[in-house]
């Protein structure tokens, strides 16, 4: 029998979201670019042992496996069975023998202390329910002087999300969505403070822009938030009466229409690549 995870409602809903998204996840150039950049910043060397958190379809794991070579190893974990199925197919197609994929909860891992030179998390860290506790746990798995790295978005990123937040707050729909970030101006500082509180040293935050102009039609398609990893948010929304949903949708469209320029609608993609190092003499 295949391994089953015991997940709480929130995490089971996230797993379900990514299971649904798995069939076309690799069509997103965004996720591939973020994964590649995170790996580049992490300075992976041959022979390293690396843990890839929320590996998904294996973007980070596959690139790292090719960098560490036969003397290194990459362990990728995820709570989505269907994302892992796709990752395994890709690993097998590339004949990568140094990749191990596991069905696991990123906040309840069980690796020996001092196991990895690098721990990376692309595109999923804001979904952790207790980010500081999670980082402290991951630090235990790092070797002394090892590096943790994660990606986070600015609050102003993703035009559809920004408008949801404004409208749904107005209508009393709560967004129960963990985020390490604040406004665009202080997100880097908040990521820095989070790593510092978690015990990391030599903290470095890289800021990059992955935004682009999109058409009004494409922007309006962002209404289908049940495809986004904010399940408690979307479940609360779709429990509203249909009349109120129609009213919210009309306001969503109207706010998007007000943002149209000659180039289209700017979809901000301000991204933060946050890194912290475990102390050389750390006892964790």
C-alpha positions as CSV (number, residue, x, y, z in Angstrom):
1,X,0.0,0.0,0.0
2,X,1.3,3.5,-0.9
3,X,2.4,5.7,2.0
4,X,-0.3,8.0,3.3
5,X,0.4,11.2,5.3
6,X,-1.7,12.2,8.3
7,X,-2.4,15.9,7.4
8,X,-4.6,18.4,9.2
9,X,-7.4,20.0,7.1
10,X,-5.3,23.0,6.0
11,X,-2.4,20.9,4.7
12,X,-4.7,18.3,3.1
13,X,-6.3,21.1,1.2
14,X,-2.9,22.4,0.0
15,X,-2.1,18.8,-1.1
16,X,-5.4,18.7,-3.0
17,X,-4.7,22.0,-4.6
18,X,-1.3,20.9,-5.9
19,X,-2.7,17.5,-7.0
20,X,-5.2,19.3,-9.1
21,X,-2.5,21.6,-10.5
22,X,0.0,18.9,-11.3
23,X,-1.2,18.2,-14.8
24,X,-0.1,21.6,-16.1
25,X,2.3,22.8,-13.4
26,X,5.3,22.4,-15.7
27,X,3.7,24.8,-18.2
28,X,4.6,27.7,-15.8
29,X,7.9,29.4,-16.8
30,X,7.5,31.4,-13.5
31,X,8.1,28.4,-11.3
32,X,11.0,27.2,-13.4
33,X,12.7,30.6,-13.3
34,X,12.3,30.9,-9.5
35,X,13.7,27.4,-8.9
36,X,16.7,28.1,-11.2
37,X,17.5,31.4,-9.5
38,X,17.3,29.9,-6.0
39,X,19.7,27.2,-7.0
40,X,22.1,29.7,-8.6
41,X,22.2,31.8,-5.5
42,X,22.7,28.7,-3.3
43,X,26.2,28.1,-4.7
44,X,25.8,24.3,-5.0
45,X,29.1,22.4,-5.3
46,X,29.9,18.8,-6.5
47,X,29.5,16.4,-3.6
48,X,26.9,18.4,-1.7
49,X,24.0,16.7,0.0
50,X,20.9,18.9,-0.5
51,X,17.3,18.8,0.8
52,X,14.6,20.3,-1.5
53,X,11.5,21.3,0.4
54,X,8.2,21.1,-1.5
55,X,10.0,19.7,-4.5
56,X,6.9,19.6,-6.6
57,X,7.7,18.3,-10.1
58,X,11.4,18.4,-9.3
59,X,12.6,21.7,-10.7
60,X,15.1,22.4,-8.0
61,X,15.9,18.7,-7.4
62,X,16.8,17.9,-11.0
63,X,19.0,21.0,-11.4
64,X,20.8,20.3,-8.1
65,X,21.3,16.7,-9.0
66,X,23.1,17.7,-12.1
67,X,25.3,20.1,-10.1
68,X,26.3,17.8,-7.2
69,X,27.1,14.9,-9.4
70,X,27.5,11.3,-8.5
71,X,29.3,12.1,-5.2
72,X,26.4,14.2,-4.0
73,X,22.7,13.5,-3.2
74,X,19.4,15.4,-3.4
75,X,16.4,14.5,-1.3
76,X,13.1,16.1,-2.4
77,X,10.0,16.1,-0.2
78,X,6.4,17.1,-1.0
79,X,2.9,16.5,0.3
80,X,1.4,16.1,-3.1
81,X,1.4,12.6,-4.4
82,X,0.7,13.6,-8.0
83,X,3.4,16.2,-8.1
84,X,5.9,13.6,-6.9
85,X,4.7,11.1,-9.5
86,X,5.6,13.6,-12.2
87,X,8.9,14.4,-10.5
88,X,9.8,10.6,-10.5
89,X,9.0,10.3,-14.2
90,X,11.3,13.2,-15.0
91,X,14.1,11.8,-12.8
92,X,13.8,8.4,-14.4
93,X,13.8,9.8,-17.9
94,X,17.1,11.6,-17.1
95,X,18.6,8.5,-15.4
96,X,19.5,10.5,-12.3
97,X,20.6,8.0,-9.6
98,X,21.4,10.6,-7.0
99,X,17.8,11.8,-6.4
100,X,15.5,10.5,-3.6
101,X,11.9,11.6,-3.6
102,X,9.7,11.3,-0.4
103,X,6.1,12.0,0.4
104,X,6.5,14.1,3.6
105,X,5.2,17.1,5.5
106,X,7.9,19.8,5.4
107,X,7.1,20.8,9.0
108,X,7.4,17.3,10.3
109,X,10.6,15.9,8.9
110,X,12.8,13.3,10.5
111,X,16.4,13.4,9.2
112,X,19.6,13.0,11.2
113,X,21.2,16.1,12.5
114,X,23.9,17.6,10.3
115,X,22.8,15.8,7.1
116,X,22.8,18.5,4.4
117,X,25.0,21.3,3.1
118,X,22.0,23.1,1.7
119,X,18.2,23.2,2.3
120,X,16.1,25.0,-0.3
121,X,12.5,25.8,-0.7
122,X,11.2,27.4,-3.9
123,X,7.6,28.8,-4.2
124,X,6.2,27.2,-1.1
125,X,7.7,28.7,2.0
126,X,4.8,31.2,2.7
127,X,2.5,28.1,3.1
128,X,4.3,26.9,6.2
129,X,2.0,27.3,9.3
130,X,4.8,28.2,11.7
131,X,7.7,29.6,9.7
132,X,10.1,30.3,12.6
133,X,9.7,26.8,14.2
134,X,10.1,25.3,10.7
135,X,13.3,27.1,10.1
136,X,14.7,26.0,13.5
137,X,13.8,22.4,12.6
138,X,15.5,22.7,9.2
139,X,18.6,24.1,10.9
140,X,19.0,20.9,12.8
141,X,19.3,19.0,9.5
142,X,22.0,21.4,8.2
143,X,25.7,20.7,8.6
144,X,27.7,23.5,10.4
145,X,28.1,26.4,8.0
146,X,25.3,25.0,5.8
147,X,22.9,27.3,4.1
148,X,19.1,27.5,4.0
149,X,17.4,29.4,1.2
150,X,13.8,30.2,0.4
151,X,11.8,32.3,-2.0
152,X,9.0,34.7,-1.0
153,X,6.8,37.2,-2.8
154,X,6.3,40.9,-1.9
155,X,2.8,41.9,-0.8
156,X,2.4,43.9,-3.9
157,X,3.1,40.9,-6.2
158,X,0.4,39.2,-8.3
159,X,-2.2,41.8,-9.2
160,X,-5.1,39.3,-8.8
161,X,-4.1,38.5,-5.2
162,X,-3.6,42.2,-4.3
163,X,-7.2,43.0,-5.5
164,X,-8.6,39.9,-3.7
165,X,-7.1,41.1,-0.5
166,X,-8.7,44.6,-0.7
167,X,-12.1,43.4,-1.8
168,X,-12.4,40.4,0.4
169,X,-11.4,42.4,3.5
170,X,-14.1,44.8,2.6
171,X,-16.6,41.9,2.5
172,X,-15.3,40.2,5.6
173,X,-13.7,37.2,4.0
174,X,-10.7,36.3,6.0
175,X,-7.5,35.3,4.4
176,X,-5.8,32.6,6.5
177,X,-2.6,32.5,4.6
178,X,0.9,32.4,6.3
179,X,3.2,35.0,5.0
180,X,6.7,36.1,6.1
181,X,6.3,39.3,4.2
182,X,4.9,42.7,4.8
183,X,4.6,45.5,2.3
184,X,7.0,45.7,-0.6
185,X,9.2,48.2,1.2
186,X,9.9,46.0,4.2
187,X,9.6,42.5,3.0
188,X,13.3,42.0,2.7
189,X,13.7,43.2,6.3
190,X,11.0,40.9,7.6
191,X,12.5,37.9,5.9
192,X,15.9,38.9,7.4
193,X,14.3,39.2,10.9
194,X,12.6,35.8,10.5
195,X,15.9,34.1,9.7
196,X,17.7,36.0,12.5
197,X,15.1,35.0,15.1
198,X,15.4,31.4,13.9
199,X,19.1,31.4,14.7
200,X,20.7,31.9,11.3
201,X,23.8,34.0,10.6
202,X,25.3,35.7,7.6
203,X,21.8,36.5,6.3
204,X,21.5,37.7,2.7
205,X,18.3,38.7,0.9
206,X,18.3,39.1,-2.9
207,X,15.5,41.1,-4.5
208,X,14.5,40.6,-8.1
209,X,11.6,41.6,-10.4
210,X,9.8,38.9,-12.3
211,X,6.8,41.0,-13.2
212,X,5.2,41.4,-16.7
213,X,2.3,43.0,-18.4
214,X,-0.8,40.8,-18.9
215,X,-4.0,41.4,-20.9
216,X,-7.2,42.3,-19.1
217,X,-8.7,39.0,-20.2
218,X,-5.8,37.1,-18.6
219,X,-6.0,39.2,-15.5
220,X,-9.7,38.4,-15.1
221,X,-8.9,34.7,-15.3
222,X,-7.1,35.1,-12.0
223,X,-10.5,35.1,-10.4
224,X,-10.4,31.3,-10.2
225,X,-8.6,31.3,-6.9
226,X,-9.4,27.7,-6.1
227,X,-6.4,26.9,-8.2
228,X,-4.2,28.9,-5.9
229,X,-2.6,27.5,-2.7
230,X,-4.8,29.5,-0.3
231,X,-7.5,26.8,0.5
232,X,-8.9,28.3,3.7
233,X,-9.3,31.6,1.9
234,X,-11.1,30.1,-1.2
235,X,-13.3,27.8,0.9
236,X,-14.6,30.7,2.9
237,X,-15.2,32.7,-0.2
238,X,-17.2,30.1,-2.0
239,X,-19.4,29.6,1.0
240,X,-20.8,33.1,0.4
241,X,-24.3,33.4,-1.3
242,X,-24.2,33.4,-5.1
243,X,-25.5,37.0,-5.2
244,X,-22.7,38.3,-3.1
245,X,-20.2,36.3,-5.1
246,X,-21.4,37.9,-8.3
247,X,-21.1,41.3,-6.6
248,X,-17.5,40.6,-5.6
249,X,-16.6,39.3,-9.0
250,X,-18.0,42.5,-10.6
251,X,-15.9,44.6,-8.3
252,X,-12.9,42.4,-9.0
253,X,-13.3,43.0,-12.7
254,X,-13.9,46.7,-12.3
255,X,-10.7,47.2,-10.3
256,X,-8.7,45.3,-13.0
257,X,-10.2,47.5,-15.7
258,X,-9.1,50.6,-13.9
259,X,-5.5,49.4,-14.1
260,X,-5.4,48.9,-17.9
261,X,-2.6,50.8,-19.7
262,X,-1.4,50.7,-23.3
263,X,0.9,47.8,-22.4
264,X,-1.8,46.0,-20.5
265,X,-2.0,45.4,-16.7
266,X,1.2,45.3,-14.7
267,X,1.5,42.1,-12.8
268,X,4.1,42.7,-10.2
269,X,6.5,39.9,-9.5
270,X,8.9,41.4,-6.9
271,X,10.6,38.3,-5.4
272,X,12.9,37.8,-2.5
273,X,15.5,35.0,-2.2
274,X,16.4,34.8,1.4
275,X,19.5,32.9,2.7
276,X,20.8,32.2,6.2
277,X,23.8,30.2,7.3
278,X,24.1,27.8,10.2
279,X,26.9,28.7,12.6
280,X,30.2,26.8,12.2
281,X,30.1,25.9,15.9
282,X,26.3,25.5,16.2
283,X,25.2,22.6,18.4
284,X,21.8,22.3,16.8
